[in-house]
Amino acid sequence: MIKHIILTAIIAIPNLLNGQSLSDLYKKVSPSVVVIQTEEGVEDLDGHVNYQGSQGSGVLISSQGEILTAAHVVNNAEHITVIFHDGKKFPAKVVRLATVADVALIKLVYFENHYPAAELGDSDLVDIGDDVFVIGAPFGLKHSLSRGIISGKGVEKTRMEGFTFAEFFQTDAAINHGNSGGPMFNMNGEVIGLVSSIISESGGFDGIGFSATINVTKQLVIDSDKRRWTGINGVLVDRELAKLLNVPQPGGILIQSVVPLSPAFMADLKGGNVPFNNGDEEIIIGGDIILEVNDIPIVSEENIIAFFKSIFLMSEEERNTFKLKTLRAGKMQEVMLRFPTEQ
C-alpha cells in the first residue's frame, strides 16, 4: 500500500512540474504578446468609403518596437494600433510583408522601451510531437493561452536557390479568430512560429491549425531588406479569368484594393469595386491589372519566381523603384512604383 502511494506520488510530480513550468513560461513571455487592431477603408458601388475594423495578434521582437504578425492581419490596413498587456496603445506601420507565407513585420511609430522582446527559436529543430503553446486574442479574449503539439510540418514545393517560399507547422493547439499573427512558443519560451490559419468545417477550431515557421519568417521579413510592402491586395489571374477580363496575355495580378498613402496609392494604382463570383471564390473586379514588373511578364508561377530571383540580384537603389505595365479599362499604361529609402 505504501509503495503504491509513493509510486503514485512520483508519477504525479512531473505533471505538477510541467504545469508549473507552463505557468512560469506564460508569465515570462506573455508581456511580449500584443493585440493588433486595424481599420480598412472599403469603397462601395457608389464610391463611398466605409471603414471596417478587425483584430489579430502579434509579438514584440526588438527594443526598436518591431513586431511580427500575420500578413493578412495588416496587408489592407489603413490604420494599425498595437495594444500591450497593460492597455497602452501605439500606432504602427508595415515595414515588410510576405503574403506567400502570411508573415509581416510592422514597427511602432513611437515606442516606450520597457516591454520585453520575445526570443526567437530555431524551427528547424522542432519535431513532430513536440509540445508547444500559443498566446493570442481569440474572439477578443486578450492573452489567452492554449497548448498542444506539433502535428505536422509542410513546405511549399516552390523553391529558388535554397529560398523557401513557405513552411508551416500543423498543430492541435486551439486557434480561433483573433489568434492570427500570434506567436507559437516551444517549451523553452522561444517563438518558433506565427499563427496563420485553421481548417474548419464548423467555422470554429476543429483541431487543425497552422503557423508559419520562424526560420522562414526570418528569411522573408526579418533578415532580408529585399522585400517591400506595396499596399496592394491582389489575386493572381489565371488563363480562364484572363479571357473573361479581356486581358491580352494569359495571366497577371488583379488589384483588389490599394491601401491609402501606400507606395501603390502614390503610384496611382487603382483597386476594384465590383464583386464577381469566380467559381467558388468571390473577387473584386474593375481595378488595374498588373501585366509586367520590370519587363518580366506575370503570366505564370515560373515568371513570378523569375521576378523574385531578379530582386535578389538588384542593388539597394534598384530595389527602391519598380516599373509596372498595367491594364486599366482596356488601356495599357506604365507606372513607377517607388518605395521610401527607409520604411
Backbone as numpy.savetxt, mean C-alpha at the origin, in Angstrom:
# Nx Ny Nz CAx CAy CAz Cx Cy Cz
-0.37 -38.61 42.33 -1.19 -37.41 42.33 -0.33 -36.16 42.33
0.70 -36.15 43.22 1.59 -35.00 43.30 2.34 -34.82 41.98
2.82 -35.95 41.41 3.53 -35.87 40.12 2.63 -35.29 39.05
1.36 -35.69 39.07 0.41 -35.21 38.08 0.23 -33.69 38.20
0.12 -33.22 39.45 -0.05 -31.78 39.67 1.18 -31.02 39.20
2.38 -31.55 39.53 3.62 -30.90 39.11 3.72 -30.86 37.59
3.39 -31.98 36.93 3.46 -32.04 35.47 2.50 -31.03 34.85
1.30 -30.93 35.41 0.31 -29.97 34.90 0.83 -28.54 35.05
1.47 -28.26 36.16 2.01 -26.93 36.40 3.12 -26.61 35.41
3.99 -27.60 35.15 5.09 -27.40 34.21 4.56 -27.11 32.82
3.52 -27.85 32.42 2.93 -27.64 31.09 2.30 -26.24 31.01
1.73 -25.78 32.10 1.03 -24.49 32.09 1.99 -23.31 32.06
3.21 -23.49 32.60 4.15 -22.38 32.69 4.46 -21.75 31.33
4.82 -22.53 30.29 5.10 -21.91 29.00 3.94 -21.10 28.46
2.70 -21.56 28.67 1.54 -20.82 28.19 1.44 -19.47 28.89
1.70 -19.46 30.19 1.66 -18.20 30.93 2.76 -17.26 30.45
3.95 -17.84 30.21 5.07 -17.02 29.75 4.79 -16.44 28.38
4.22 -17.27 27.49 3.93 -16.78 26.15 2.90 -15.66 26.18
1.85 -15.83 27.02 0.84 -14.80 27.15 1.43 -13.51 27.67
2.29 -13.63 28.69 2.95 -12.46 29.24 3.86 -11.82 28.21
4.56 -12.66 27.43 5.46 -12.15 26.40 4.71 -11.34 25.37
3.56 -11.83 24.92 2.78 -11.10 23.92 2.26 -9.79 24.51
1.83 -9.83 25.76 1.36 -8.62 26.42 2.47 -7.58 26.51
3.67 -8.04 26.88 4.81 -7.12 26.97 5.18 -6.56 25.60
5.14 -7.44 24.59 5.46 -7.00 23.23 4.46 -5.95 22.75
3.19 -6.19 23.03 2.16 -5.24 22.63 2.42 -3.86 23.25
2.71 -3.85 24.55 2.97 -2.58 25.23 4.20 -1.88 24.63
5.17 -2.66 24.20 6.40 -2.10 23.66 6.20 -1.49 22.26
5.47 -2.21 21.39 5.42 -1.79 19.98 4.18 -0.98 19.61
3.11 -1.08 20.40 1.86 -0.42 19.99 1.97 1.10 19.86
2.85 1.80 20.64 2.95 3.25 20.44 3.47 3.66 19.06
4.08 2.71 18.33 4.57 3.04 16.98 3.48 2.85 15.92
2.35 2.24 16.31 1.25 1.98 15.37 0.32 3.19 15.34
-0.09 3.59 14.14 -0.91 4.79 13.99 -2.18 4.48 13.21
-3.16 5.35 13.39 -4.38 5.33 12.58 -4.22 6.37 11.49
-4.61 6.03 10.27 -4.50 6.95 9.14 -5.90 7.26 8.61
-6.27 8.52 8.67 -7.55 8.97 8.13 -7.31 9.76 6.85
-8.11 9.49 5.83 -7.92 10.17 4.54 -9.24 10.76 4.06
-9.10 11.76 3.19 -10.24 12.35 2.49 -9.94 12.36 1.00
-10.90 11.90 0.23 -10.76 11.83 -1.22 -11.90 12.59 -1.87
-11.57 13.48 -2.80 -12.58 14.21 -3.54 -13.06 13.39 -4.73
-14.36 13.11 -4.81 -14.93 12.31 -5.89 -15.90 13.19 -6.69
-15.65 13.29 -7.99 -16.48 14.12 -8.86 -17.68 13.33 -9.36
-18.89 13.90 -9.25 -20.07 13.22 -9.75 -20.32 13.59 -11.20
-21.41 13.10 -11.77 -21.70 13.33 -13.18 -21.98 14.80 -13.49
-22.36 15.58 -12.49 -22.63 17.00 -12.69 -21.40 17.86 -12.47
-20.26 17.22 -12.19 -19.03 17.97 -11.99 -18.82 18.46 -10.57
-19.71 18.08 -9.65 -19.55 18.49 -8.25 -18.61 17.51 -7.54
-17.76 18.05 -6.68 -16.81 17.23 -5.94 -17.35 16.96 -4.53
-17.50 15.70 -4.21 -17.92 15.29 -2.87 -16.75 14.61 -2.18
-16.57 14.90 -0.91 -15.45 14.34 -0.17 -15.88 13.10 0.61
-15.09 12.04 0.44 -15.36 10.78 1.12 -14.18 10.45 2.05
-14.51 10.07 3.27 -13.47 9.73 4.22 -13.28 8.24 4.35
-12.06 7.82 4.64 -11.78 6.41 4.90 -10.67 6.31 5.93
-10.42 5.11 6.40 -9.46 4.92 7.49 -8.66 3.66 7.30
-7.40 3.71 7.68 -6.51 2.55 7.66 -5.55 2.63 8.83
-4.47 1.89 8.73 -3.48 1.84 9.79 -2.09 2.02 9.19
-1.11 2.21 10.04 0.27 2.36 9.59 1.22 2.17 10.75
2.52 2.31 10.46 3.52 2.13 11.51 4.66 3.11 11.30
5.05 3.79 12.37 6.16 4.74 12.35 7.48 3.98 12.28
8.38 4.38 11.34 9.63 3.64 11.18 10.88 4.50 11.33
10.72 5.81 11.58 11.92 6.64 11.72 11.63 7.85 12.57
12.71 8.47 13.07 12.58 9.69 13.87 12.29 10.91 13.00
12.28 10.73 11.68 11.94 11.82 10.76 10.44 11.83 10.42
9.67 10.98 11.08 8.23 10.97 10.85 7.82 10.17 9.63
8.62 9.18 9.23 8.27 8.33 8.10 7.39 7.18 8.58
6.36 6.89 7.79 5.36 5.89 8.18 5.07 4.98 6.99
5.01 3.68 7.25 4.62 2.71 6.23 3.14 2.43 6.35
2.49 2.25 5.20 1.08 1.87 5.17 0.81 1.17 3.84
-0.45 0.83 3.60 -0.83 0.19 2.34 -1.08 1.26 1.27
-0.70 0.96 0.04 -0.87 1.92 -1.05 -2.33 2.31 -1.23
-3.24 1.32 -1.11 -4.65 1.63 -1.38 -5.27 2.53 -0.31
-4.61 2.66 0.84 -5.11 3.54 1.89 -4.91 5.01 1.51
-3.77 5.34 0.85 -3.41 6.74 0.63 -3.32 7.16 -0.83
-3.41 6.22 -1.76 -3.13 6.54 -3.17 -4.01 7.67 -3.71
-5.29 7.69 -3.35 -6.22 8.69 -3.88 -6.51 9.82 -2.89
-5.77 9.85 -1.80 -6.10 10.80 -0.73 -5.67 12.22 -1.07
-6.60 13.15 -0.88 -6.28 14.57 -1.02 -5.74 15.10 0.30
-6.27 14.57 1.40 -5.81 14.95 2.73 -5.52 13.69 3.53
-4.38 13.68 4.23 -3.98 12.53 5.05 -3.72 13.03 6.47
-4.36 12.39 7.45 -4.14 12.72 8.85 -3.69 11.47 9.60
-2.60 11.59 10.35 -2.06 10.47 11.13 -2.37 10.71 12.60
-2.94 9.70 13.26 -3.32 9.82 14.66 -2.52 8.81 15.49
-1.81 9.30 16.50 -1.01 8.44 17.37 -1.85 7.95 18.56
-1.26 7.05 19.32 -2.00 6.38 20.40 -2.48 7.35 21.47
-1.81 8.51 21.60 -2.22 9.49 22.61 -3.25 10.48 22.07
-3.71 10.26 20.83 -4.74 11.11 20.25 -4.22 12.28 19.44
-2.92 12.53 19.46 -2.38 13.66 18.70 -2.43 13.37 17.20
-2.75 14.43 16.43 -2.93 14.30 15.00 -1.90 15.14 14.25
-1.41 14.57 13.12 -0.45 15.28 12.29 -0.81 15.08 10.82
-0.69 16.13 10.00 -0.89 15.96 8.56 0.30 15.23 7.94
0.05 14.53 6.85 1.12 13.78 6.19 0.97 13.88 4.68
2.04 13.51 3.96 2.02 13.49 2.50 2.65 12.20 2.02
2.29 11.79 0.81 2.86 10.58 0.22 4.26 10.89 -0.29
5.21 10.00 0.01 6.58 10.14 -0.49 6.82 9.18 -1.64
6.61 7.88 -1.41 6.75 6.87 -2.45 5.65 5.84 -2.30
5.30 5.23 -3.42 4.16 4.32 -3.41 4.33 3.28 -4.50
3.99 2.03 -4.19 4.07 0.94 -5.16 2.77 0.15 -5.10
1.87 0.43 -6.03 0.57 -0.25 -6.02 0.71 -1.73 -6.30
1.76 -2.13 -7.04 1.91 -3.53 -7.41 2.06 -4.42 -6.19
2.61 -3.89 -5.10 2.75 -4.65 -3.86 1.87 -4.08 -2.75
1.10 -3.03 -3.08 0.20 -2.38 -2.13 0.95 -1.86 -0.91
2.05 -1.13 -1.14 2.83 -0.55 -0.04 3.11 0.92 -0.35
3.22 1.72 0.71 3.48 3.15 0.53 4.28 3.67 1.71
5.06 4.71 1.43 5.79 5.45 2.47 5.23 6.86 2.50
4.72 7.27 3.66 4.27 8.64 3.82 5.12 9.31 4.88
5.06 10.65 4.93 5.89 11.38 5.88 5.06 12.49 6.51
5.20 12.66 7.82 4.48 13.71 8.52 5.01 15.07 8.09
4.10 16.01 7.88 4.49 17.36 7.47 5.28 18.03 8.58
4.88 17.83 9.81 5.68 18.22 10.97 5.52 17.13 12.02
6.47 17.05 12.95 6.52 15.86 13.79 7.12 16.19 15.14
6.46 15.75 16.20 7.02 15.83 17.55 7.73 14.51 17.82
9.04 14.56 17.83 9.83 13.33 17.87 9.93 12.75 19.27
8.81 12.26 19.79 8.87 11.54 21.06 8.09 10.24 21.00
7.82 9.77 19.78 7.16 8.49 19.60 8.19 7.45 19.15
8.13 6.24 19.68 9.13 5.23 19.30 8.88 4.69 17.90
9.94 4.53 17.14 9.84 3.93 15.81 9.95 2.41 15.94
9.20 1.71 15.12 9.25 0.24 15.13 10.53 -0.26 14.48
10.96 -1.44 14.91 12.12 -2.08 14.29 11.66 -2.96 13.14
12.40 -2.93 12.04 12.06 -3.73 10.87 12.84 -5.03 10.89
12.16 -6.14 10.65 12.80 -7.44 10.67 13.24 -7.88 9.29
13.54 -9.15 9.16 13.96 -9.76 7.90 12.92 -10.82 7.53
12.07 -10.50 6.57 10.98 -11.41 6.23 11.47 -12.67 5.53
12.71 -12.68 5.04 13.26 -13.89 4.43 13.49 -14.99 5.47
13.56 -14.61 6.74 13.80 -15.58 7.80 12.51 -16.19 8.35
11.37 -15.70 7.84 10.07 -16.16 8.34 9.69 -17.48 7.68
9.22 -18.42 8.49 8.79 -19.73 8.00 7.29 -19.91 8.20
6.71 -20.76 7.37 5.31 -21.13 7.56 5.15 -21.82 8.92
4.16 -21.38 9.67 3.95 -21.89 11.02 4.45 -20.96 12.11
5.23 -19.94 11.75 5.72 -18.98 12.74 4.56 -18.19 13.34
4.66 -17.91 14.63 3.66 -17.06 15.30 3.87 -15.60 14.91
2.77 -14.89 14.69 2.81 -13.46 14.37 1.65 -12.78 15.06
1.72 -11.44 15.15 0.57 -10.69 15.63 0.44 -9.39 14.84
-0.78 -8.90 14.78 -1.12 -7.72 13.98 -1.77 -6.69 14.90
-1.37 -5.42 14.72 -2.00 -4.33 15.45 -2.54 -3.33 14.43
-3.79 -2.92 14.63 -4.39 -1.97 13.70 -5.68 -1.43 14.25
-6.51 -0.90 13.33 -7.76 -0.28 13.74 -8.94 -0.87 12.98
-9.23 -2.18 13.16 -10.36 -2.78 12.45 -11.68 -2.13 12.88
-12.46 -1.70 11.87 -13.74 -1.05 12.13 -13.59 0.14 13.09
-12.43 0.79 13.06 -12.20 1.96 13.90 -11.80 1.65 15.33
-11.63 0.37 15.66 -11.21 -0.01 17.02 -9.70 0.13 17.12
-9.26 1.27 17.62 -7.85 1.64 17.57 -6.97 0.70 18.41
-5.79 0.39 17.85 -4.77 -0.42 18.51 -5.31 -1.78 18.96
-6.09 -2.39 18.08 -6.62 -3.72 18.33 -5.58 -4.77 17.98
-5.46 -5.78 18.83 -4.45 -6.83 18.67 -5.11 -8.13 18.21
-4.50 -8.77 17.21 -4.92 -10.12 16.83 -3.67 -10.96 16.62
-3.83 -12.27 16.83 -2.68 -13.17 16.78 -2.96 -14.34 15.85
-1.92 -14.85 15.21 -2.08 -16.00 14.33 -0.74 -16.58 13.94
-0.73 -17.27 12.82 0.50 -17.86 12.30 0.66 -17.47 10.84
1.86 -17.72 10.32 2.09 -17.59 8.88 1.55 -18.85 8.23
0.52 -18.69 7.39 -0.12 -19.84 6.75 0.47 -20.16 5.40
1.11 -19.19 4.78 1.68 -19.41 3.46 2.49 -18.20 3.02
3.20 -18.36 1.92 4.04 -17.29 1.38 3.96 -17.35 -0.13
3.67 -16.22 -0.75 3.53 -16.19 -2.21 4.36 -15.10 -2.83
4.90 -15.37 -4.01 5.71 -14.40 -4.74 5.12 -14.23 -6.13
4.97 -12.98 -6.56 4.50 -12.73 -7.92 5.50 -13.30 -8.92
4.99 -13.82 -10.03 5.85 -14.43 -11.03 6.78 -13.42 -11.70
6.30 -12.19 -11.86 7.06 -11.21 -12.61 8.28 -10.74 -11.82
9.45 -10.94 -12.39 10.70 -10.51 -11.76 11.57 -9.83 -12.81
12.48 -8.96 -12.35 13.43 -8.38 -13.29 14.74 -8.12 -12.57
15.78 -8.77 -13.03 17.13 -8.61 -12.50 17.14 -8.71 -10.97
16.48 -9.74 -10.46 16.46 -9.97 -9.02 15.51 -9.07 -8.26
14.71 -8.28 -8.96 13.79 -7.33 -8.33 12.39 -7.94 -8.31
11.88 -8.23 -7.13 10.57 -8.86 -7.00 9.48 -7.79 -6.97
8.46 -7.97 -7.81 7.35 -7.02 -7.83 6.55 -7.09 -6.54
6.20 -8.29 -6.11 5.32 -8.41 -4.95 5.54 -9.75 -4.26
5.45 -9.74 -2.95 5.62 -10.94 -2.14 4.73 -10.79 -0.92
3.93 -11.81 -0.63 2.94 -11.70 0.43 3.00 -12.88 1.38
2.72 -12.60 2.66 2.47 -13.64 3.65 0.96 -13.87 3.74
0.56 -15.12 3.84 -0.83 -15.46 4.17 -0.87 -15.75 5.67
-1.92 -15.28 6.33 -2.02 -15.47 7.77 -3.47 -15.73 8.18
-3.62 -16.38 9.35 -4.95 -16.55 9.91 -5.21 -15.58 11.05
-4.27 -14.62 11.27 -4.52 -13.57 12.25 -5.69 -12.72 11.75
-6.64 -12.41 12.64 -7.85 -11.69 12.23 -7.53 -10.33 11.64
-8.02 -10.10 10.41 -7.82 -8.85 9.68 -9.18 -8.39 9.16
-9.50 -7.13 9.38 -10.78 -6.59 8.92 -10.58 -5.17 8.39
-11.67 -4.55 7.92 -11.59 -3.19 7.39 -11.03 -2.25 8.46
-10.01 -1.48 8.07 -9.34 -0.60 9.01 -7.97 -1.12 9.40
-7.74 -2.44 9.23 -6.42 -3.02 9.48 -5.43 -2.70 8.36
-5.93 -2.36 7.18 -5.07 -2.18 6.01 -3.92 -1.21 6.31
-2.70 -1.64 5.97 -1.52 -0.82 6.19 -0.88 -1.00 7.54
-1.57 -1.70 8.46 -1.02 -1.92 9.78 0.10 -2.94 9.77
0.96 -2.92 10.78 2.11 -3.82 10.82 1.77 -5.23 11.28
2.47 -6.20 10.69 2.49 -7.57 11.19 3.86 -7.75 11.86
3.83 -8.19 13.12 5.06 -8.35 13.90 5.40 -9.83 14.10
6.70 -10.12 14.20 7.12 -11.44 14.67 7.19 -11.40 16.19
7.55 -12.50 16.80 7.53 -12.58 18.26 8.76 -11.94 18.90
9.59 -11.28 18.10 10.66 -10.43 18.62 10.23 -8.97 18.60
9.02 -8.70 18.15 8.54 -7.33 18.08 9.03 -6.56 16.87
9.46 -7.30 15.84 9.94 -6.66 14.61 8.86 -6.72 13.53
8.77 -5.67 12.72 7.80 -5.63 11.63 8.29 -6.54 10.50
7.47 -7.51 10.12 7.84 -8.40 9.01 6.88 -8.29 7.84
5.80 -7.49 8.01 4.85 -7.35 6.92 3.90 -6.19 7.16
3.20 -5.78 6.08 2.17 -4.76 6.15 0.86 -5.34 5.67
-0.18 -5.22 6.47 -1.47 -5.81 6.14 -2.00 -5.21 4.84
-2.45 -6.10 3.94 -2.90 -5.65 2.63 -4.36 -5.94 2.36
-4.77 -7.23 2.46 -6.12 -7.58 2.02 -6.56 -8.90 2.67
-7.83 -9.23 2.43 -8.38 -10.51 2.87 -9.14 -11.15 1.71
-9.31 -12.47 1.81 -10.23 -13.18 0.92 -11.44 -13.55 1.76
-12.63 -13.11 1.31 -13.82 -13.31 2.14 -15.04 -13.56 1.29
-15.85 -14.52 1.71 -17.16 -14.73 1.09 -18.27 -14.08 1.92
-17.95 -13.78 3.17 -18.95 -13.21 4.07 -18.89 -11.70 4.15
-17.79 -11.11 3.66 -17.59 -9.68 3.81 -16.74 -9.35 5.02
-16.65 -10.29 5.96 -15.79 -10.15 7.13 -14.61 -11.09 7.01
-13.87 -11.27 8.11 -12.68 -12.10 8.08 -13.06 -13.58 8.08
-12.56 -14.32 7.09 -12.85 -15.75 6.97 -11.62 -16.62 7.20
-10.59 -16.03 7.81 -9.41 -16.82 8.15 -8.29 -16.76 7.15
-8.45 -15.94 6.08 -7.38 -15.82 5.08 -7.08 -14.34 4.87
-5.94 -13.91 5.37 -5.50 -12.53 5.19 -4.11 -12.49 4.59
-3.75 -11.33 4.04 -2.46 -11.20 3.37 -1.75 -9.93 3.83
-0.42 -10.02 3.88 0.39 -8.84 4.18 1.60 -8.84 3.26
1.96 -7.67 2.78 3.17 -7.52 1.96 4.39 -7.71 2.85
5.38 -8.45 2.38 6.57 -8.70 3.20 7.39 -7.43 3.35
8.08 -7.31 4.47 8.84 -6.08 4.75 10.06 -5.97 3.85
10.65 -7.09 3.42 11.83 -6.99 2.56 11.50 -6.39 1.21
10.36 -6.79 0.63 9.95 -6.19 -0.64 9.53 -4.74 -0.42
8.91 -4.46 0.73 8.56 -3.09 1.07 9.80 -2.21 1.13
10.86 -2.72 1.75 12.12 -1.97 1.79 12.62 -1.69 0.38
12.56 -2.72 -0.45 13.07 -2.62 -1.81 12.29 -1.60 -2.64
10.99 -1.55 -2.43 10.13 -0.73 -3.28 10.01 0.72 -2.81
9.88 0.94 -1.50 9.58 2.30 -1.06 10.48 2.86 0.04
11.34 2.03 0.65 12.20 2.56 1.70 13.61 2.80 1.18
14.26 1.76 0.69 15.66 1.88 0.26 15.80 2.50 -1.12
14.74 2.50 -1.91 14.82 3.00 -3.28 14.25 4.40 -3.38
14.97 5.28 -4.08 14.45 6.62 -4.36 14.00 6.71 -5.82
13.86 5.57 -6.47 13.56 5.55 -7.89 12.06 5.58 -8.19
11.25 5.29 -7.17 9.81 5.30 -7.40 9.24 6.65 -6.99
8.26 7.10 -7.76 7.64 8.39 -7.51 6.13 8.21 -7.37
5.54 9.03 -6.50 4.09 9.05 -6.39 3.56 10.03 -7.42
2.65 9.56 -8.28 2.13 10.39 -9.36 0.81 11.05 -9.01
0.03 10.42 -8.13 -1.32 10.91 -7.87 -2.34 10.35 -8.83
-1.93 9.36 -9.63 -2.82 8.74 -10.61 -3.41 7.46 -10.03
-4.71 7.31 -10.15 -5.37 6.03 -9.89 -5.82 5.50 -11.24
-5.19 4.44 -11.73 -5.48 3.96 -13.07 -5.68 2.47 -13.14
-6.22 2.01 -14.24 -6.37 0.58 -14.49 -5.73 0.25 -15.84
-5.18 -0.95 -15.92 -4.54 -1.38 -17.15 -5.60 -1.72 -18.20
-5.45 -1.20 -19.39 -6.39 -1.44 -20.48 -5.89 -2.66 -21.26
-6.73 -3.71 -21.33 -6.35 -4.88 -22.12 -6.85 -4.71 -23.56
-6.59 -5.71 -24.38 -6.92 -5.62 -25.80 -8.43 -5.41 -26.04
-9.26 -6.14 -25.28 -10.71 -6.05 -25.46 -11.23 -4.67 -25.07
-10.76 -4.16 -23.92 -11.20 -2.84 -23.48 -10.68 -1.76 -24.42
-9.49 -1.96 -24.97 -8.94 -0.99 -25.92 -9.85 -0.84 -27.14
-10.42 -1.95 -27.61 -11.33 -1.89 -28.75 -12.60 -1.13 -28.38
-13.14 -1.38 -27.18 -14.36 -0.71 -26.74 -14.16 0.80 -26.61
-12.96 1.21 -26.20 -12.69 2.63 -25.98 -12.04 3.30 -27.18
-11.92 2.56 -28.30 -11.31 3.11 -29.52 -9.88 3.59 -29.29
-9.14 2.81 -28.53 -7.73 3.13 -28.30 -6.92 2.62 -29.48
-6.04 3.45 -30.05 -5.32 3.06 -31.27 -4.14 2.12 -31.03
-4.15 1.35 -29.97 -3.15 0.33 -29.70 -3.77 -0.67 -28.74
-3.19 -1.85 -28.58 -3.85 -2.90 -27.79 -3.74 -2.77 -26.28
-3.41 -1.60 -25.77 -3.29 -1.44 -24.32 -3.05 -0.01 -23.93
-2.93 0.22 -22.63 -2.68 1.54 -22.08 -3.06 1.57 -20.62
-3.03 2.74 -20.03 -3.46 2.93 -18.64 -4.58 3.95 -18.64
-5.78 3.52 -18.24 -6.93 4.39 -18.16 -6.93 5.09 -16.80
-6.87 6.42 -16.81 -6.83 7.18 -15.56 -8.24 7.27 -14.99
-8.41 6.70 -13.80 -9.69 6.76 -13.11 -9.88 8.10 -12.40
-8.85 8.53 -11.70 -8.92 9.79 -10.96 -7.51 10.33 -10.74
-7.44 11.61 -10.44 -6.17 12.29 -10.20 -6.28 13.05 -8.89
-5.32 12.86 -7.99 -5.34 13.54 -6.69 -4.98 15.01 -6.88
-5.80 15.94 -6.36 -5.49 17.36 -6.48 -4.11 17.70 -5.94
-3.43 18.60 -6.64 -2.10 19.12 -6.28 -0.99 18.08 -6.39
-1.29 16.91 -6.94 -0.27 15.89 -7.18 0.48 16.21 -8.47
1.61 15.52 -8.74 2.32 15.74 -10.01 1.43 15.55 -11.23
0.54 14.55 -11.21 -0.37 14.32 -12.34 -1.34 15.49 -12.50
-1.81 16.03 -11.39 -2.71 17.19 -11.42 -1.99 18.39 -12.05
-0.73 18.61 -11.66 0.04 19.72 -12.20 0.33 19.55 -13.69
0.34 18.30 -14.15 0.55 18.03 -15.58 -0.76 18.10 -16.36
-1.86 18.44 -15.68 -3.19 18.59 -16.30 -3.72 17.26 -16.83
-3.34 16.16 -16.19 -3.95 14.88 -16.54 -5.34 14.80 -15.91
-6.27 14.14 -16.62 -7.65 14.14 -16.19 -8.14 12.72 -15.90
-8.94 12.58 -14.85 -9.61 11.34 -14.56 -10.99 11.31 -15.20
-11.68 10.17 -15.07 -13.00 10.03 -15.67 -14.10 10.36 -14.69
-15.36 10.29 -15.17 -16.52 10.53 -14.31 -17.74 9.73 -14.73
-17.53 8.71 -15.60 -18.64 7.91 -16.10 -18.45 6.45 -15.68
-19.31 5.92 -14.80 -19.19 4.50 -14.41 -19.45 3.59 -15.60
-18.67 2.49 -15.66 -18.79 1.56 -16.77 -18.52 0.15 -16.25
-19.42 -0.78 -16.57 -19.23 -2.16 -16.14 -18.41 -2.91 -17.17
-17.19 -3.27 -16.77 -16.28 -4.03 -17.63 -16.25 -5.47 -17.12
-17.21 -6.28 -17.57 -17.34 -7.63 -17.03 -17.83 -7.56 -15.61
-17.09 -8.16 -14.68 -17.47 -8.14 -13.27 -16.92 -6.92 -12.54
-16.16 -6.08 -13.24 -15.48 -4.95 -12.61 -16.11 -3.64 -13.07
-16.37 -2.75 -12.11 -16.84 -1.42 -12.48 -15.65 -0.47 -12.52
-15.48 0.22 -13.64 -14.42 1.18 -13.79 -15.02 2.54 -14.14
-14.19 3.55 -14.13 -14.62 4.91 -14.48 -13.95 5.27 -15.80
-14.76 5.59 -16.80 -14.21 5.98 -18.10 -14.41 7.48 -18.33
-13.83 7.96 -19.41 -13.91 9.39 -19.73 -12.64 10.13 -19.41
-11.69 9.48 -18.72 -10.42 10.12 -18.39 -9.37 9.89 -19.45
-8.22 10.51 -19.27 -7.09 10.33 -20.19 -6.64 8.87 -20.18
-6.09 8.43 -21.31 -5.50 7.10 -21.42 -4.02 7.28 -21.76
-3.16 6.77 -20.90 -1.72 6.87 -21.14 -1.31 5.77 -22.12
-0.71 6.19 -23.23 -0.31 5.25 -24.28 1.17 4.92 -24.23
1.99 5.92 -23.88 3.43 5.72 -23.84 4.03 6.49 -22.66
5.10 5.94 -22.12 5.90 6.63 -21.11 7.35 6.61 -21.58
7.90 7.80 -21.79 9.28 7.91 -22.32 9.45 7.07 -23.59
8.48 7.16 -24.48 8.48 6.48 -25.78 8.34 4.96 -25.68
8.09 4.44 -24.50 7.83 3.01 -24.33 6.32 2.79 -24.33
5.77 2.07 -25.32 4.31 1.88 -25.37 3.82 0.99 -24.23
2.69 1.37 -23.67 2.08 0.59 -22.58 1.04 -0.34 -23.21
1.50 -1.48 -23.69 0.59 -2.40 -24.38 0.58 -3.80 -23.76
1.51 -4.07 -22.85 1.57 -5.41 -22.26 2.40 -5.36 -20.98
2.35 -6.46 -20.23 3.16 -6.56 -19.02 4.64 -6.44 -19.33
5.06 -7.01 -20.46 6.48 -6.95 -20.86 6.93 -5.51 -21.06
6.07 -4.68 -21.66 6.42 -3.29 -21.88 6.51 -2.52 -20.56
5.61 -2.86 -19.64 5.66 -2.20 -18.33 6.96 -2.57 -17.61
7.36 -3.83 -17.72 8.63 -4.26 -17.11 9.79 -3.51 -17.76
9.73 -3.34 -19.07 10.80 -2.59 -19.77 10.87 -1.16 -19.26
9.72 -0.57 -18.99 9.71 0.79 -18.46 10.37 0.83 -17.07
10.00 -0.12 -16.20 10.60 -0.14 -14.87 12.11 -0.37 -14.94
12.55 -1.21 -15.86 13.99 -1.41 -16.04 14.67 -0.11 -16.43
14.02 0.66 -17.30 14.63 1.91 -17.76 14.79 2.90 -16.61
13.86 2.87 -15.64 13.95 3.78 -14.51 15.24 3.54 -13.73
15.61 2.26 -13.58 16.77 1.93 -12.78 18.09 2.27 -13.48
18.00 2.63 -14.75 19.19 3.06 -15.49 19.29 4.58 -15.58
18.27 5.28 -15.09 18.23 6.73 -15.20 19.04 7.41 -14.10
19.47 8.62 -14.40 20.08 9.46 -13.38 18.98 10.07 -12.52
19.36 10.65 -11.38 18.38 11.28 -10.50 17.63 12.38 -11.23
18.34 13.16 -12.02 17.70 14.26 -12.75 16.69 13.74 -13.78
17.06 12.66 -14.47 16.15 12.09 -15.46 14.89 11.53 -14.83
15.00 11.02 -13.59 13.83 10.44 -12.93 12.85 11.48 -12.43
13.22 12.76 -12.53 12.33 13.81 -12.07 11.36 14.28 -13.14
11.52 13.80 -14.38 10.64 14.20 -15.47 10.36 13.02 -16.39
9.09 12.79 -16.71 8.71 11.73 -17.63 7.83 12.31 -18.74
8.06 11.83 -19.94 7.24 12.26 -21.08 6.13 11.23 -21.30
4.89 11.71 -21.33 3.74 10.83 -21.53 3.04 11.17 -22.84
2.64 10.13 -23.57 1.73 10.31 -24.69 0.37 9.81 -24.22
-0.64 10.67 -24.34 -1.97 10.33 -23.84 -3.03 10.51 -24.92
-4.15 9.89 -24.66 -5.32 10.02 -25.53 -6.44 10.66 -24.73
-6.93 11.80 -25.23 -8.03 12.51 -24.56 -9.09 12.86 -25.59
-10.28 12.31 -25.39 -11.40 12.59 -26.30 -11.01 12.35 -27.75
-10.26 11.26 -27.99 -9.91 10.87 -29.35 -8.71 11.59 -29.92
-8.09 12.50 -29.16 -6.95 13.26 -29.65 -5.68 12.91 -28.88
-4.58 12.76 -29.63 -3.28 12.48 -29.02 -2.69 13.78 -28.46
-1.98 13.63 -27.34 -1.25 14.79 -26.82 -0.06 14.30 -26.01
0.92 15.16 -25.86 2.10 14.85 -25.05 2.12 15.78 -23.85
2.41 15.22 -22.69 2.53 16.02 -21.47 3.80 15.62 -20.74
4.32 16.52 -19.94 5.50 16.24 -19.13 5.07 16.10 -17.68
5.37 14.96 -17.11 5.05 14.68 -15.71 6.30 14.97 -14.89
6.23 16.02 -14.09 7.41 16.47 -13.33 7.20 16.23 -11.84
8.31 15.87 -11.18 8.27 15.59 -9.76 9.16 16.58 -9.02
8.77 16.96 -7.81 9.64 17.82 -7.00 10.98 17.14 -6.76
12.02 17.92 -6.63 13.35 17.34 -6.38 13.36 16.55 -5.10
12.63 17.02 -4.07 12.55 16.31 -2.80 11.11 16.16 -2.42
10.66 14.90 -2.17 9.27 14.65 -1.79 9.19 14.29 -0.33
